[in-house]
Amino acid sequence: MTCDKSPRKFLIATWEGGGSVGPKLTVARKLMDAGHDVRVMSDECNRLESEAIGARFIPWTRAPSRADRNRESDPILDWAQANPLEGFAQALDAVFTGRALDYALDTIDELRREPADLVVSSELLFGVMAACETLDQPMALMPCNSLMFPLTDAPPAGPVRFADMTPDQQAQAGAMFAAASAVFDGALPQLNEARALLALPPLASLMDQLKPARKVLIGISRFFDFAPQGDHGRYSYVGPQLDDLAWTGEWQSPWPSDDARPLALVGFSTTFQNHVAIMQRVIDALATLPVRALVTLGPAIDPEELTPAANTLLVRSAPHNAVLKEANLVVTHGGHGTLARAMAHKLPVLVIPHGRDQDGNAARIVAH
């Protein structure tokens, strides 16, 4: 049997969600290096980094399409909610299910304009999944963090296996699974309304929308996730995808080459999570130590909101892959991209999670 290696056409669908873009563009770059044709469909503010790698870029038109990465343009306000579950419910309503029909119609229009051999989508874009189901379009999903979904067919993952938990831990895990399922299914009417307008039957559970995907390509290390060896049905671990994006710029250390003080990289979320105060506390703590501190603010925090110490440099962005070659410590919120880069460079990490997948990532770091 021979393997057909002829060039294929890929449509990669993602959204401006901080760490959700980089892994997709890393995959896009690898596909193009292999000779394939790649389009990236995302928010307008992702055009620069998409075209910088040579991909053709298609912006969302009906679906949310942020022109910038400022906090004012971010529709996700999970940080302002009373608890993480309410925060995720807000995100579902604002983007993932509340705008599912818009994502679906944009995707259908683009695939009718130019077909693709495979759509690779972010795992939260339920409208893209519904569009592919409508067109019988081959599709794969690519989460770039540990699976946060209440899925029964996914590989067991996490620092403690369910079978190894105490009865109290099992009861707590079961309650968390039920609560997460309730949040997801609370958004089911929105998705089913979109599906009805696409002439698709209603679903019994929001997670059923993932079923048309031929593969779920988990973009993290199986060892980080404490996952079993081998593929688990349609789920495959493909490892971290860690190219730096064009907007991070180039890196040249501003400190003299003979400055022997250890370098601490402070990198928190590129999206706003109400984290100005904790960044200031980190700066103040590092000010008491004989170190150099490089603080990457991202687009959502302005330098004027912080008071740097004498040993601190505030920058809008810096390519972490380059900086980490010189760093001695990483202080972070625990987003997977920053953690994976730090682990690849075998650096000590201080994790201060803010929510989302970050608590689980911190637990995995401790368990390792």
Secondary structure, DSSP 8 states (H G I E B T S, - for coil): --------EEEEE----STTHHHHHHHHHHHHHTT-EEEEEE-GGGHHHHHHTT-EEEE-SSS---SS--GGG----GGGSSSHHHHHHHHIIIIITTTHHHHHHHHHHHHHHS--SEEEE-TT-HHHHHHHHHHT--EEE--SSS--S--SSS---SSS-GGGS-HHHHHHHHHHHHHHHHHHHHTHHHHHHHHHHTT----SSGGGGGTT-SEEEE-S-TTTTT--SS-BTTEEE--------GGG-----SS-TT--S-EEEEE--SS--S-HHHHHHHHHHHTTSS-EEEEE--TTS-GGGS---TTEEEES---HHHHTTT-SEEEE---HHHHHHHHHTT--EEE---STTHHHHHHHHHH-
